[in-house]
């Protein structure tokens, strides 16, 4: 699946429209112990399909681009665990069609990050672990595919 196909799947996907945050990363969260106490940087608030918002959050939630080392991108297993916790709070599992939409949204989000990385470092072919280009090379469209 390329980014154009991912956009098509997202566009025709079945999911409720919700309001959410489109820039999940640890740099935009504060914790008290292990409990999330506040999310800020709400200039990234958006209205979109729930599956798109959840998939974007699942692909970026532990990342922090303000640290000097590469961002700690979640693995597919960690992203699925994030979604499982979301489903528990949501009170209902996502359907197969909704998972297809989340897989497409994850692919698109990772491809977008890879494009940004390429624009900054177009001649680098040794992709740093944790970056979007490395994740795209490692997982491609299978990042959230069930």
Secondary structure, DSSP 8 states (H G I E B T S, - for coil): --HHHHHHHHHH----EEEEES---GGGEEEETTEEEEE--GGGEEEEEHHHHHHHHHHHTT--TTSSS------HHHHHHHHHHHHHHHTS---HHHHHHHHHHHHHHHHHHHHHHHHH-TT--S--TTSHHHHHHHHGGGSS--
